[in-house]
Amino acid sequence: LALPAGARVSCAVYDVGGRFVRGLLDTPLPAGTHRLAWDTADDRGAPVAGGLYFVRLEVAGVRLVRRLAVLR
């Protein structure tokens, strides 16, 4: 994630049914390059099942959604 200026960043993982799985980030970040990682655990720390998930990133009013496959 490369931010040209500081901004509040929110990133979360959802299952194919649109249910919240895990919040990865919800905080202001300074300008620059940042790395986000997901350990494939849900919000309780339990490993998620294999399947398709969606990662939603929101920065400065812009929303980006990407698919992610978890293989077990």
Predicted model as a PDB file, atoms N, CA, C, CB and O in Angstrom, pLDDT in the B-factor column:
MODEL        1                                                                  
ATOM      1  N   LEU A   1       0.850  -1.169   0.000  1.00 91.00           N  
ATOM      2  CA  LEU A   1       0.000   0.000   0.000  1.00 91.00           C  
ATOM      3  C   LEU A   1       0.893   1.229   0.000  1.00 91.00           C  
ATOM      4  CB  LEU A   1      -0.966   0.000   1.217  1.00 91.00           C  
ATOM      5  O   LEU A   1       1.707   1.397   0.908  1.00 91.00           O  
ATOM      6  N   ALA A   2       0.760   2.074  -0.982  1.00 95.00           N  
ATOM      7  CA  ALA A   2       1.560   3.294  -1.079  1.00 95.00           C  
ATOM      8  C   ALA A   2       0.642   4.498  -0.949  1.00 95.00           C  
ATOM      9  CB  ALA A   2       2.351   3.345  -2.418  1.00 95.00           C  
ATOM     10  O   ALA A   2      -0.262   4.684  -1.763  1.00 95.00           O  
ATOM     11  N   LEU A   3       0.870   5.310   0.064  1.00 96.00           N  
ATOM     12  CA  LEU A   3       0.060   6.503   0.294  1.00 96.00           C  
ATOM     13  C   LEU A   3       0.863   7.748  -0.073  1.00 96.00           C  
ATOM     14  CB  LEU A   3      -0.413   6.574   1.770  1.00 96.00           C  
ATOM     15  O   LEU A   3       1.953   7.954   0.461  1.00 96.00           O  
ATOM     16  N   PRO A   4       0.342   8.582  -0.977  1.00 95.00           N  
ATOM     17  CA  PRO A   4       1.046   9.804  -1.321  1.00 95.00           C  
ATOM     18  C   PRO A   4       0.977  10.842  -0.191  1.00 95.00           C  
ATOM     19  CB  PRO A   4       0.470  10.387  -2.603  1.00 95.00           C  
ATOM     20  O   PRO A   4       1.824  11.730  -0.096  1.00 95.00           O  
ATOM     21  N   ALA A   5      -0.048  10.712   0.661  1.00 96.00           N  
ATOM     22  CA  ALA A   5      -0.215  11.610   1.809  1.00 96.00           C  
ATOM     23  C   ALA A   5      -0.809  10.795   2.948  1.00 96.00           C  
ATOM     24  CB  ALA A   5      -1.129  12.847   1.455  1.00 96.00           C  
ATOM     25  O   ALA A   5      -1.418   9.752   2.714  1.00 96.00           O  
ATOM     26  N   GLY A   6      -0.640  11.255   4.155  1.00 97.00           N  
ATOM     27  CA  GLY A   6      -1.219  10.562   5.290  1.00 97.00           C  
ATOM     28  C   GLY A   6      -2.733  10.472   5.147  1.00 97.00           C  
ATOM     29  O   GLY A   6      -3.372  11.392   4.638  1.00 97.00           O  
ATOM     30  N   ALA A   7      -3.303   9.356   5.601  1.00 97.00           N  
ATOM     31  CA  ALA A   7      -4.747   9.152   5.488  1.00 97.00           C  
ATOM     32  C   ALA A   7      -5.184   8.054   6.445  1.00 97.00           C  
ATOM     33  CB  ALA A   7      -5.144   8.795   4.035  1.00 97.00           C  
ATOM     34  O   ALA A   7      -4.381   7.225   6.874  1.00 97.00           O  
ATOM     35  N   ARG A   8      -6.475   8.062   6.771  1.00 97.00           N  
ATOM     36  CA  ARG A   8      -7.042   6.972   7.557  1.00 97.00           C  
ATOM     37  C   ARG A   8      -7.235   5.781   6.619  1.00 97.00           C  
ATOM     38  CB  ARG A   8      -8.400   7.394   8.240  1.00 97.00           C  
ATOM     39  O   ARG A   8      -7.790   5.923   5.529  1.00 97.00           O  
ATOM     40  N   VAL A   9      -6.773   4.610   7.049  1.00 98.00           N  
ATOM     41  CA  VAL A   9      -6.848   3.402   6.241  1.00 98.00           C  
ATOM     42  C   VAL A   9      -7.640   2.351   7.000  1.00 98.00           C  
ATOM     43  CB  VAL A   9      -5.432   2.878   5.883  1.00 98.00           C  
ATOM     44  O   VAL A   9      -7.405   2.105   8.183  1.00 98.00           O  
ATOM     45  N   SER A  10      -8.583   1.738   6.298  1.00 98.00           N  
ATOM     46  CA  SER A  10      -9.380   0.666   6.867  1.00 98.00           C  
ATOM     47  C   SER A  10      -9.271  -0.542   5.937  1.00 98.00           C  
ATOM     48  CB  SER A  10     -10.874   1.106   7.063  1.00 98.00           C  
ATOM     49  O   SER A  10      -9.424  -0.418   4.722  1.00 98.00           O  
ATOM     50  N   CYS A  11      -9.008  -1.702   6.518  1.00 98.00           N  
ATOM     51  CA  CYS A  11      -8.885  -2.916   5.721  1.00 98.00           C  
ATOM     52  C   CYS A  11      -9.500  -4.069   6.507  1.00 98.00           C  
ATOM     53  CB  CYS A  11      -7.392  -3.211   5.360  1.00 98.00           C  
ATOM     54  O   CYS A  11      -9.196  -4.261   7.684  1.00 98.00           O  
ATOM     55  N   ALA A  12     -10.369  -4.836   5.846  1.00 98.00           N  
ATOM     56  CA  ALA A  12     -11.037  -5.948   6.509  1.00 98.00           C  
ATOM     57  C   ALA A  12     -11.256  -7.079   5.512  1.00 98.00           C  
ATOM     58  CB  ALA A  12     -12.381  -5.495   7.126  1.00 98.00           C  
ATOM     59  O   ALA A  12     -11.246  -6.877   4.298  1.00 98.00           O  
ATOM     60  N   VAL A  13     -11.456  -8.280   6.061  1.00 98.00           N  
ATOM     61  CA  VAL A  13     -11.687  -9.483   5.262  1.00 98.00           C  
ATOM     62  C   VAL A  13     -13.136  -9.937   5.483  1.00 98.00           C  
ATOM     63  CB  VAL A  13     -10.670 -10.624   5.643  1.00 98.00           C  
ATOM     64  O   VAL A  13     -13.643  -9.919   6.604  1.00 98.00           O  
ATOM     65  N   TYR A  14     -13.790 -10.345   4.383  1.00 98.00           N  
ATOM     66  CA  TYR A  14     -15.175 -10.818   4.419  1.00 98.00           C  
ATOM     67  C   TYR A  14     -15.260 -12.153   3.701  1.00 98.00           C  
ATOM     68  CB  TYR A  14     -16.140  -9.784   3.773  1.00 98.00           C  
ATOM     69  O   TYR A  14     -14.468 -12.429   2.800  1.00 98.00           O  
ATOM     70  N   ASP A  15     -16.222 -12.987   4.099  1.00 98.00           N  
ATOM     71  CA  ASP A  15     -16.420 -14.256   3.393  1.00 98.00           C  
ATOM     72  C   ASP A  15     -17.306 -14.030   2.173  1.00 98.00           C  
ATOM     73  CB  ASP A  15     -17.047 -15.322   4.331  1.00 98.00           C  
ATOM     74  O   ASP A  15     -17.748 -12.907   1.932  1.00 98.00           O  
ATOM     75  N   VAL A  16     -17.570 -15.079   1.405  1.00 97.00           N  
ATOM     76  CA  VAL A  16     -18.335 -14.920   0.164  1.00 97.00           C  
ATOM     77  C   VAL A  16     -19.770 -14.484   0.425  1.00 97.00           C  
ATOM     78  CB  VAL A  16     -18.333 -16.220  -0.621  1.00 97.00           C  
ATOM     79  O   VAL A  16     -20.422 -13.945  -0.469  1.00 97.00           O  
ATOM     80  N   GLY A  17     -20.270 -14.709   1.632  1.00 97.00           N  
ATOM     81  CA  GLY A  17     -21.613 -14.266   1.991  1.00 97.00           C  
ATOM     82  C   GLY A  17     -21.656 -12.829   2.466  1.00 97.00           C  
ATOM     83  O   GLY A  17     -22.722 -12.327   2.822  1.00 97.00           O  
ATOM     84  N   GLY A  18     -20.493 -12.145   2.478  1.00 97.00           N  
ATOM     85  CA  GLY A  18     -20.433 -10.762   2.905  1.00 97.00           C  
ATOM     86  C   GLY A  18     -20.294 -10.590   4.405  1.00 97.00           C  
ATOM     87  O   GLY A  18     -20.361  -9.469   4.910  1.00 97.00           O  
ATOM     88  N   ARG A  19     -20.098 -11.697   5.132  1.00 98.00           N  
ATOM     89  CA  ARG A  19     -19.952 -11.624   6.590  1.00 98.00           C  
ATOM     90  C   ARG A  19     -18.527 -11.232   6.963  1.00 98.00           C  
ATOM     91  CB  ARG A  19     -20.321 -12.974   7.243  1.00 98.00           C  
ATOM     92  O   ARG A  19     -17.554 -11.711   6.380  1.00 98.00           O  
ATOM     93  N   PHE A  20     -18.435 -10.349   7.949  1.00 98.00           N  
ATOM     94  CA  PHE A  20     -17.151  -9.890   8.445  1.00 98.00           C  
ATOM     95  C   PHE A  20     -16.363 -11.067   9.020  1.00 98.00           C  
ATOM     96  CB  PHE A  20     -17.342  -8.790   9.507  1.00 98.00           C  
ATOM     97  O   PHE A  20     -16.902 -11.853   9.799  1.00 98.00           O  
ATOM     98  N   VAL A  21     -15.093 -11.189   8.639  1.00 98.00           N  
ATOM     99  CA  VAL A  21     -14.221 -12.255   9.131  1.00 98.00           C  
ATOM    100  C   VAL A  21     -13.152 -11.676  10.052  1.00 98.00           C  
ATOM    101  CB  VAL A  21     -13.565 -13.012   7.954  1.00 98.00           C  
ATOM    102  O   VAL A  21     -12.955 -12.162  11.165  1.00 98.00           O  
ATOM    103  N   ARG A  22     -12.469 -10.642   9.586  1.00 98.00           N  
ATOM    104  CA  ARG A  22     -11.359 -10.097  10.382  1.00 98.00           C  
ATOM    105  C   ARG A  22     -11.046  -8.671   9.968  1.00 98.00           C  
ATOM    106  CB  ARG A  22     -10.104 -10.971  10.235  1.00 98.00           C  
ATOM    107  O   ARG A  22     -10.974  -8.360   8.779  1.00 98.00           O  
ATOM    108  N   GLY A  23     -10.864  -7.821  10.939  1.00 98.00           N  
ATOM    109  CA  GLY A  23     -10.390  -6.466  10.692  1.00 98.00           C  
ATOM    110  C   GLY A  23      -8.868  -6.476  10.711  1.00 98.00           C  
ATOM    111  O   GLY A  23      -8.262  -6.963  11.665  1.00 98.00           O  
ATOM    112  N   LEU A  24      -8.259  -5.951   9.680  1.00 97.00           N  
ATOM    113  CA  LEU A  24      -6.796  -5.942   9.601  1.00 97.00           C  
ATOM    114  C   LEU A  24      -6.203  -4.606  10.002  1.00 97.00           C  
ATOM    115  CB  LEU A  24      -6.349  -6.290   8.203  1.00 97.00           C  
ATOM    116  O   LEU A  24      -5.103  -4.545  10.550  1.00 97.00           O  
ATOM    117  N   LEU A  25      -6.937  -3.534   9.726  1.00 96.00           N  
ATOM    118  CA  LEU A  25      -6.388  -2.211   9.975  1.00 96.00           C  
ATOM    119  C   LEU A  25      -7.520  -1.204   9.995  1.00 96.00           C  
ATOM    120  CB  LEU A  25      -5.333  -1.833   8.912  1.00 96.00           C  
ATOM    121  O   LEU A  25      -8.439  -1.286   9.181  1.00 96.00           O  
ATOM    122  N   ASP A  26      -7.462  -0.266  10.908  1.00 97.00           N  
ATOM    123  CA  ASP A  26      -8.390   0.864  10.943  1.00 97.00           C  
ATOM    124  C   ASP A  26      -7.717   1.979  11.739  1.00 97.00           C  
ATOM    125  CB  ASP A  26      -9.782   0.459  11.577  1.00 97.00           C  
ATOM    126  O   ASP A  26      -7.999   2.189  12.919  1.00 97.00           O  
ATOM    127  N   THR A  27      -6.830   2.677  11.062  1.00 97.00           N  
ATOM    128  CA  THR A  27      -6.010   3.673  11.743  1.00 97.00           C  
ATOM    129  C   THR A  27      -5.442   4.678  10.745  1.00 97.00           C  
ATOM    130  CB  THR A  27      -4.873   2.993  12.519  1.00 97.00           C  
ATOM    131  O   THR A  27      -5.337   4.371   9.557  1.00 97.00           O  
ATOM    132  N   PRO A  28      -5.081   5.854  11.199  1.00 97.00           N  
ATOM    133  CA  PRO A  28      -4.375   6.788  10.313  1.00 97.00           C  
ATOM    134  C   PRO A  28      -2.953   6.282  10.054  1.00 97.00           C  
ATOM    135  CB  PRO A  28      -4.340   8.219  10.931  1.00 97.00           C  
ATOM    136  O   PRO A  28      -2.296   5.767  10.958  1.00 97.00           O  
ATOM    137  N   LEU A  29      -2.492   6.432   8.825  1.00 97.00           N  
ATOM    138  CA  LEU A  29      -1.124   6.059   8.456  1.00 97.00           C  
ATOM    139  C   LEU A  29      -0.453   7.254   7.798  1.00 97.00           C  
ATOM    140  CB  LEU A  29      -1.111   4.820   7.502  1.00 97.00           C  
ATOM    141  O   LEU A  29      -1.113   8.031   7.108  1.00 97.00           O  
ATOM    142  N   PRO A  30       0.836   7.410   8.001  1.00 98.00           N  
ATOM    143  CA  PRO A  30       1.559   8.500   7.339  1.00 98.00           C  
ATOM    144  C   PRO A  30       1.790   8.166   5.864  1.00 98.00           C  
ATOM    145  CB  PRO A  30       2.911   8.767   8.047  1.00 98.00           C  
ATOM    146  O   PRO A  30       1.611   7.027   5.434  1.00 98.00           O  
ATOM    147  N   ALA A  31       2.185   9.167   5.117  1.00 97.00           N  
ATOM    148  CA  ALA A  31       2.547   8.952   3.711  1.00 97.00           C  
ATOM    149  C   ALA A  31       3.683   7.940   3.640  1.00 97.00           C  
ATOM    150  CB  ALA A  31       2.959  10.293   3.023  1.00 97.00           C  
ATOM    151  O   ALA A  31       4.519   7.848   4.539  1.00 97.00           O  
ATOM    152  N   GLY A  32       3.688   7.183   2.547  1.00 97.00           N  
ATOM    153  CA  GLY A  32       4.757   6.203   2.354  1.00 97.00           C  
ATOM    154  C   GLY A  32       4.210   4.839   2.010  1.00 97.00           C  
ATOM    155  O   GLY A  32       3.015   4.670   1.770  1.00 97.00           O  
ATOM    156  N   THR A  33       5.099   3.874   1.989  1.00 98.00           N  
ATOM    157  CA  THR A  33       4.738   2.494   1.643  1.00 98.00           C  
ATOM    158  C   THR A  33       4.500   1.693   2.916  1.00 98.00           C  
ATOM    159  CB  THR A  33       5.846   1.828   0.780  1.00 98.00           C  
ATOM    160  O   THR A  33       5.288   1.751   3.860  1.00 98.00           O  
ATOM    161  N   HIS A  34       3.406   0.948   2.925  1.00 97.00           N  
ATOM    162  CA  HIS A  34       3.030   0.138   4.082  1.00 97.00           C  
ATOM    163  C   HIS A  34       2.674  -1.267   3.611  1.00 97.00           C  
ATOM    164  CB  HIS A  34       1.839   0.779   4.854  1.00 97.00           C  
ATOM    165  O   HIS A  34       2.166  -1.456   2.506  1.00 97.00           O  
ATOM    166  N   ARG A  35       2.946  -2.235   4.455  1.00 95.00           N  
ATOM    167  CA  ARG A  35       2.671  -3.630   4.123  1.00 95.00           C  
ATOM    168  C   ARG A  35       1.569  -4.154   5.046  1.00 95.00           C  
ATOM    169  CB  ARG A  35       3.962  -4.499   4.248  1.00 95.00           C  
ATOM    170  O   ARG A  35       1.617  -3.962   6.261  1.00 95.00           O  
ATOM    171  N   LEU A  36       0.572  -4.820   4.447  1.00 93.00           N  
ATOM    172  CA  LEU A  36      -0.514  -5.436   5.201  1.00 93.00           C  
ATOM    173  C   LEU A  36      -0.427  -6.945   5.030  1.00 93.00           C  
ATOM    174  CB  LEU A  36      -1.903  -4.901   4.735  1.00 93.00           C  
ATOM    175  O   LEU A  36      -0.120  -7.436   3.944  1.00 93.00           O  
ATOM    176  N   ALA A  37      -0.695  -7.672   6.097  1.00 95.00           N  
ATOM    177  CA  ALA A  37      -0.652  -9.135   6.026  1.00 95.00           C  
ATOM    178  C   ALA A  37      -1.831  -9.702   6.800  1.00 95.00           C  
ATOM    179  CB  ALA A  37       0.694  -9.688   6.586  1.00 95.00           C  
ATOM    180  O   ALA A  37      -2.281  -9.111   7.781  1.00 95.00           O  
ATOM    181  N   TRP A  38      -2.323 -10.838   6.360  1.00 97.00           N  
ATOM    182  CA  TRP A  38      -3.397 -11.561   7.030  1.00 97.00           C  
ATOM    183  C   TRP A  38      -2.898 -12.969   7.313  1.00 97.00           C  
ATOM    184  CB  TRP A  38      -4.707 -11.583   6.166  1.00 97.00           C  
ATOM    185  O   TRP A  38      -2.425 -13.655   6.407  1.00 97.00           O  
ATOM    186  N   ASP A  39      -2.998 -13.397   8.546  1.00 97.00           N  
ATOM    187  CA  ASP A  39      -2.528 -14.727   8.938  1.00 97.00           C  
ATOM    188  C   ASP A  39      -3.580 -15.818   8.722  1.00 97.00           C  
ATOM    189  CB  ASP A  39      -2.108 -14.711  10.391  1.00 97.00           C  
ATOM    190  O   ASP A  39      -3.417 -16.928   9.229  1.00 97.00           O  
ATOM    191  N   THR A  40      -4.635 -15.532   7.995  1.00 98.00           N  
ATOM    192  CA  THR A  40      -5.768 -16.421   7.675  1.00 98.00           C  
ATOM    193  C   THR A  40      -6.508 -16.901   8.915  1.00 98.00           C  
ATOM    194  CB  THR A  40      -5.280 -17.623   6.891  1.00 98.00           C  
ATOM    195  O   THR A  40      -7.048 -18.007   8.945  1.00 98.00           O  
ATOM    196  N   ALA A  41      -6.524 -16.053   9.933  1.00 98.00           N  
ATOM    197  CA  ALA A  41      -7.320 -16.342  11.131  1.00 98.00           C  
ATOM    198  C   ALA A  41      -8.489 -15.363  11.167  1.00 98.00           C  
ATOM    199  CB  ALA A  41      -6.450 -16.237  12.443  1.00 98.00           C  
ATOM    200  O   ALA A  41      -8.418 -14.269  10.607  1.00 98.00           O  
ATOM    201  N   ASP A  42      -9.579 -15.780  11.843  1.00 98.00           N  
ATOM    202  CA  ASP A  42     -10.714 -14.885  11.997  1.00 98.00           C  
ATOM    203  C   ASP A  42     -10.479 -13.956  13.189  1.00 98.00           C  
ATOM    204  CB  ASP A  42     -12.025 -15.688  12.176  1.00 98.00           C  
ATOM    205  O   ASP A  42      -9.400 -13.969  13.781  1.00 98.00           O  
ATOM    206  N   ASP A  43     -11.483 -13.152  13.545  1.00 96.00           N  
ATOM    207  CA  ASP A  43     -11.329 -12.181  14.628  1.00 96.00           C  
ATOM    208  C   ASP A  43     -11.099 -12.822  15.994  1.00 96.00           C  
ATOM    209  CB  ASP A  43     -12.543 -11.306  14.691  1.00 96.00           C  
ATOM    210  O   ASP A  43     -10.598 -12.164  16.906  1.00 96.00           O  
ATOM    211  N   ARG A  44     -11.459 -14.096  16.149  1.00 97.00           N  
ATOM    212  CA  ARG A  44     -11.239 -14.809  17.416  1.00 97.00           C  
ATOM    213  C   ARG A  44      -9.892 -15.516  17.441  1.00 97.00           C  
ATOM    214  CB  ARG A  44     -12.354 -15.822  17.652  1.00 97.00           C  
ATOM    215  O   ARG A  44      -9.498 -16.070  18.468  1.00 97.00           O  
ATOM    216  N   GLY A  45      -9.180 -15.498  16.308  1.00 97.00           N  
ATOM    217  CA  GLY A  45      -7.879 -16.146  16.230  1.00 97.00           C  
ATOM    218  C   GLY A  45      -7.925 -17.555  15.684  1.00 97.00           C  
ATOM    219  O   GLY A  45      -6.888 -18.212  15.587  1.00 97.00           O  
ATOM    220  N   ALA A  46      -9.119 -18.042  15.320  1.00 98.00           N  
ATOM    221  CA  ALA A  46      -9.261 -19.386  14.765  1.00 98.00           C  
ATOM    222  C   ALA A  46      -8.951 -19.373  13.267  1.00 98.00           C  
ATOM    223  CB  ALA A  46     -10.688 -19.933  15.017  1.00 98.00           C  
ATOM    224  O   ALA A  46      -9.328 -18.426  12.576  1.00 98.00           O  
ATOM    225  N   PRO A  47      -8.274 -20.399  12.751  1.00 98.00           N  
ATOM    226  CA  PRO A  47      -7.998 -20.456  11.311  1.00 98.00           C  
ATOM    227  C   PRO A  47      -9.306 -20.512  10.513  1.00 98.00           C  
ATOM    228  CB  PRO A  47      -7.114 -21.685  10.978  1.00 98.00           C  
ATOM    229  O   PRO A  47     -10.243 -21.211  10.897  1.00 98.00           O  
ATOM    230  N   VAL A  48      -9.360 -19.779   9.415  1.00 98.00           N  
ATOM    231  CA  VAL A  48     -10.551 -19.811   8.566  1.00 98.00           C  
ATOM    232  C   VAL A  48     -10.516 -21.054   7.681  1.00 98.00           C  
ATOM    233  CB  VAL A  48     -10.648 -18.526   7.699  1.00 98.00           C  
ATOM    234  O   VAL A  48      -9.453 -21.629   7.446  1.00 98.00           O  
ATOM    235  N   ALA A  49     -11.659 -21.454   7.203  1.00 97.00           N  
ATOM    236  CA  ALA A  49     -11.751 -22.587   6.279  1.00 97.00           C  
ATOM    237  C   ALA A  49     -11.204 -22.174   4.918  1.00 97.00           C  
ATOM    238  CB  ALA A  49     -13.220 -23.086   6.151  1.00 97.00           C  
ATOM    239  O   ALA A  49     -11.189 -20.992   4.574  1.00 97.00           O  
ATOM    240  N   GLY A  50     -10.761 -23.151   4.161  1.00 97.00           N  
ATOM    241  CA  GLY A  50     -10.343 -22.875   2.798  1.00 97.00           C  
ATOM    242  C   GLY A  50     -11.525 -22.350   2.005  1.00 97.00           C  
ATOM    243  O   GLY A  50     -12.664 -22.741   2.257  1.00 97.00           O  
ATOM    244  N   GLY A  51     -11.268 -21.477   1.058  1.00 97.00           N  
ATOM    245  CA  GLY A  51     -12.341 -20.933   0.233  1.00 97.00           C  
ATOM    246  C   GLY A  51     -12.009 -19.547  -0.255  1.00 97.00           C  
ATOM    247  O   GLY A  51     -10.871 -19.088  -0.167  1.00 97.00           O  
ATOM    248  N   LEU A  52     -13.029 -18.889  -0.774  1.00 98.00           N  
ATOM    249  CA  LEU A  52     -12.880 -17.562  -1.350  1.00 98.00           C  
ATOM    250  C   LEU A  52     -13.244 -16.503  -0.314  1.00 98.00           C  
ATOM    251  CB  LEU A  52     -13.755 -17.412  -2.612  1.00 98.00           C  
ATOM    252  O   LEU A  52     -14.244 -16.632   0.391  1.00 98.00           O  
ATOM    253  N   TYR A  53     -12.430 -15.465  -0.229  1.00 98.00           N  
ATOM    254  CA  TYR A  53     -12.649 -14.343   0.677  1.00 98.00           C  
ATOM    255  C   TYR A  53     -12.452 -13.050  -0.099  1.00 98.00           C  
ATOM    256  CB  TYR A  53     -11.689 -14.409   1.904  1.00 98.00           C  
ATOM    257  O   TYR A  53     -11.880 -13.042  -1.189  1.00 98.00           O  
ATOM    258  N   PHE A  54     -12.932 -11.973   0.475  1.00 98.00           N  
ATOM    259  CA  PHE A  54     -12.773 -10.658  -0.135  1.00 98.00           C  
ATOM    260  C   PHE A  54     -12.084  -9.733   0.854  1.00 98.00           C  
ATOM    261  CB  PHE A  54     -14.142 -10.076  -0.573  1.00 98.00           C  
ATOM    262  O   PHE A  54     -12.443  -9.688   2.030  1.00 98.00           O  
ATOM    263  N   VAL A  55     -11.090  -8.994   0.370  1.00 98.00           N  
ATOM    264  CA  VAL A  55     -10.382  -8.012   1.178  1.00 98.00           C  
ATOM    265  C   VAL A  55     -10.839  -6.638   0.707  1.00 98.00           C  
ATOM    266  CB  VAL A  55      -8.817  -8.177   1.062  1.00 98.00           C  
ATOM    267  O   VAL A  55     -10.730  -6.302  -0.472  1.00 98.00           O  
ATOM    268  N   ARG A  56     -11.353  -5.846   1.652  1.00 98.00           N  
ATOM    269  CA  ARG A  56     -11.829  -4.498   1.321  1.00 98.00           C  
ATOM    270  C   ARG A  56     -10.914  -3.468   1.969  1.00 98.00           C  
ATOM    271  CB  ARG A  56     -13.301  -4.292   1.787  1.00 98.00           C  
ATOM    272  O   ARG A  56     -10.735  -3.461   3.187  1.00 98.00           O  
ATOM    273  N   LEU A  57     -10.344  -2.608   1.153  1.00 97.00           N  
ATOM    274  CA  LEU A  57      -9.447  -1.549   1.597  1.00 97.00           C  
ATOM    275  C   LEU A  57     -10.114  -0.214   1.306  1.00 97.00           C  
ATOM    276  CB  LEU A  57      -8.051  -1.649   0.897  1.00 97.00           C  
ATOM    277  O   LEU A  57     -10.577   0.022   0.190  1.00 97.00           O  
ATOM    278  N   GLU A  58     -10.166   0.664   2.312  1.00 98.00           N  
ATOM    279  CA  GLU A  58     -10.737   1.994   2.126  1.00 98.00           C  
ATOM    280  C   GLU A  58      -9.719   3.043   2.556  1.00 98.00           C  
ATOM    281  CB  GLU A  58     -12.059   2.149   2.924  1.00 98.00           C  
ATOM    282  O   GLU A  58      -9.183   2.999   3.664  1.00 98.00           O  
ATOM    283  N   VAL A  59      -9.468   3.989   1.651  1.00 96.00           N  
ATOM    284  CA  VAL A  59      -8.523   5.080   1.921  1.00 96.00           C  
ATOM    285  C   VAL A  59      -9.104   6.357   1.328  1.00 96.00           C  
ATOM    286  CB  VAL A  59      -7.096   4.774   1.322  1.00 96.00           C  
ATOM    287  O   VAL A  59      -9.392   6.421   0.133  1.00 96.00           O  
ATOM    288  N   ALA A  60      -9.273   7.361   2.161  1.00 91.00           N  
ATOM    289  CA  ALA A  60      -9.706   8.689   1.699  1.00 91.00           C  
ATOM    290  C   ALA A  60     -10.946   8.622   0.810  1.00 91.00           C  
ATOM    291  CB  ALA A  60      -8.576   9.369   0.942  1.00 91.00           C  
ATOM    292  O   ALA A  60     -10.997   9.281  -0.228  1.00 91.00           O  
ATOM    293  N   GLY A  61     -11.937   7.838   1.202  1.00 91.00           N  
ATOM    294  CA  GLY A  61     -13.188   7.748   0.457  1.00 91.00           C  
ATOM    295  C   GLY A  61     -13.141   6.834  -0.757  1.00 91.00           C  
ATOM    296  O   GLY A  61     -14.137   6.713  -1.470  1.00 91.00           O  
ATOM    297  N   VAL A  62     -12.025   6.197  -1.004  1.00 95.00           N  
ATOM    298  CA  VAL A  62     -11.892   5.268  -2.133  1.00 95.00           C  
ATOM    299  C   VAL A  62     -11.899   3.851  -1.584  1.00 95.00           C  
ATOM    300  CB  VAL A  62     -10.584   5.545  -2.958  1.00 95.00           C  
ATOM    301  O   VAL A  62     -11.168   3.537  -0.644  1.00 95.00           O  
ATOM    302  N   ARG A  63     -12.733   2.989  -2.179  1.00 97.00           N  
ATOM    303  CA  ARG A  63     -12.838   1.594  -1.742  1.00 97.00           C  
ATOM    304  C   ARG A  63     -12.331   0.674  -2.846  1.00 97.00           C  
ATOM    305  CB  ARG A  63     -14.304   1.237  -1.364  1.00 97.00           C  
ATOM    306  O   ARG A  63     -12.690   0.814  -4.015  1.00 97.00           O  
ATOM    307  N   LEU A  64     -11.493  -0.262  -2.444  1.00 96.00           N  
ATOM    308  CA  LEU A  64     -10.932  -1.253  -3.356  1.00 96.00           C  
ATOM    309  C   LEU A  64     -11.213  -2.634  -2.776  1.00 96.00           C  
ATOM    310  CB  LEU A  64      -9.392  -1.029  -3.575  1.00 96.00           C  
ATOM    311  O   LEU A  64     -10.921  -2.889  -1.608  1.00 96.00           O  
ATOM    312  N   VAL A  65     -11.780  -3.526  -3.589  1.00 98.00           N  
ATOM    313  CA  VAL A  65     -12.088  -4.885  -3.139  1.00 98.00           C  
ATOM    314  C   VAL A  65     -11.363  -5.872  -4.040  1.00 98.00           C  
ATOM    315  CB  VAL A  65     -13.627  -5.153  -3.148  1.00 98.00           C  
ATOM    316  O   VAL A  65     -11.398  -5.753  -5.265  1.00 98.00           O  
ATOM    317  N   ARG A  66     -10.703  -6.851  -3.420  1.00 97.00           N  
ATOM    318  CA  ARG A  66      -9.983  -7.881  -4.168  1.00 97.00           C  
ATOM    319  C   ARG A  66     -10.343  -9.256  -3.616  1.00 97.00           C  
ATOM    320  CB  ARG A  66      -8.450  -7.647  -4.099  1.00 97.00           C  
ATOM    321  O   ARG A  66     -10.576  -9.418  -2.418  1.00 97.00           O  
ATOM    322  N   ARG A  67     -10.383 -10.243  -4.509  1.00 98.00           N  
ATOM    323  CA  ARG A  67     -10.644 -11.635  -4.106  1.00 98.00           C  
ATOM    324  C   ARG A  67      -9.346 -12.258  -3.604  1.00 98.00           C  
ATOM    325  CB  ARG A  67     -11.234 -12.470  -5.296  1.00 98.00           C  
ATOM    326  O   ARG A  67      -8.246 -11.910  -4.032  1.00 98.00           O  
ATOM    327  N   LEU A  68      -9.527 -13.198  -2.675  1.00 96.00           N  
ATOM    328  CA  LEU A  68      -8.385 -13.898  -2.119  1.00 96.00           C  
ATOM    329  C   LEU A  68      -8.821 -15.337  -1.856  1.00 96.00           C  
ATOM    330  CB  LEU A  68      -7.860 -13.202  -0.809  1.00 96.00           C  
ATOM    331  O   LEU A  68      -9.833 -15.572  -1.196  1.00 96.00           O  
ATOM    332  N   ALA A  69      -8.063 -16.288  -2.369  1.00 97.00           N  
ATOM    333  CA  ALA A  69      -8.366 -17.718  -2.139  1.00 97.00           C  
ATOM    334  C   ALA A  69      -7.463 -18.244  -1.032  1.00 97.00           C  
ATOM    335  CB  ALA A  69      -8.174 -18.563  -3.453  1.00 97.00           C  
ATOM    336  O   ALA A  69      -6.247 -18.049  -1.049  1.00 97.00           O  
ATOM    337  N   VAL A  70      -8.091 -18.917  -0.066  1.00 98.00           N  
ATOM    338  CA  VAL A  70      -7.340 -19.582   0.999  1.00 98.00           C  
ATOM    339  C   VAL A  70      -7.384 -21.073   0.689  1.00 98.00           C  
ATOM    340  CB  VAL A  70      -7.936 -19.262   2.441  1.00 98.00           C  
ATOM    341  O   VAL A  70      -8.461 -21.663   0.606  1.00 98.00           O  
ATOM    342  N   LEU A  71      -6.222 -21.676   0.520  1.00 97.00           N  
ATOM    343  CA  LEU A  71      -6.123 -23.098   0.214  1.00 97.00           C  
ATOM    344  C   LEU A  71      -5.642 -23.827   1.449  1.00 97.00           C  
ATOM    345  CB  LEU A  71      -5.174 -23.355  -0.983  1.00 97.00           C  
ATOM    346  O   LEU A  71      -4.645 -23.434   2.056  1.00 97.00           O  
ATOM    347  N   ARG A  72      -6.331 -24.871   1.822  1.00 90.00           N  
ATOM    348  CA  ARG A  72      -5.946 -25.664   2.996  1.00 90.00           C  
ATOM    349  C   ARG A  72      -5.624 -27.074   2.566  1.00 90.00           C  
ATOM    350  CB  ARG A  72      -7.065 -25.670   4.063  1.00 90.00           C  
ATOM    351  O   ARG A  72      -5.277 -27.910   3.400  1.00 90.00           O  
TER     352      ARG A  72                                                      
ENDMDL                                                                          
END                                                                             
